[in-house]
Amino acid sequence: MASRSYGQHCALAKSLDIVGDRWTLLVVRELLEGPQRYGDLLAALAPIATDMLASRLRDLESHGLVSKRALPKPASGSVYELTANGHALEDVVNAFARWGRHLIETRSPGDT
């Protein structure tokens, strides 16, 4: 359960309880490209703090949207990947991107 909840019996509110926190949909955006190592996510999402990324990944895992899997030998480490339920957010991410396209006509200072 999200640390904060809208407390409403509404599909939108319940959805936002899970994916409405800052950085969450950006993590999903990166994982839509395929499985990612933690360090690769951290680099792609700069300037996210490592504890924030870890928290978002834990939340997404606890809600069944992301899974963590160990890489087969000889590789080492693990990757995070979207579950089928996580992949179902692709249309949501794309809709936000289409809606916000006009917002990136000029680069804001500090944007990476």
Helices and strands as residue ranges (DSSP letters): H 11-19, H 24-31, H 38-44, H 50-62, E 66-70, E 78-82, H 84-87, H 90-100, G 101-104
